[in-house]
């Protein structure tokens, strides 16, 4: 049981405000989902873990938005323009 608590705390620590790649963020979100699905996770821990997950989702969304703005599209005349 103590190992599970340590794992849950690790999920919370990993999801802190540090800058991560999209791949790392998705991996951490998977870990958060597992922790939230664990019946041994207390309600208080669930709320804290959920908040960390929402912060990661916000960071992912910002990164994806930035990439979309940089994507170039070829128009009908064959010219490149921003998406």
Phi, psi and omega in degrees: 000321180295326177298318179298317179297317178299317179299317180295321178294323177298320177299316180296316180294319181296329186272011181296177188293007180295152181281129181228161175285166178299320180298316178296319180297318179296321178297316179295323177296322175299317179295322178296317178301316179298317180295321180291329180281346181289122181294340180277353179285126180291162180298318179299314177297321179301316179297317181295315179295319179300316179299319178297319178297319179295324177295318177297319179297320179297315179298317179299315181299317179296318180295318180294319177300318180297316179296318180300323180291334182270348182292135179262144181237139175270123181275185184298332180271005179083011180267150179271137176216159179288148181289000000 
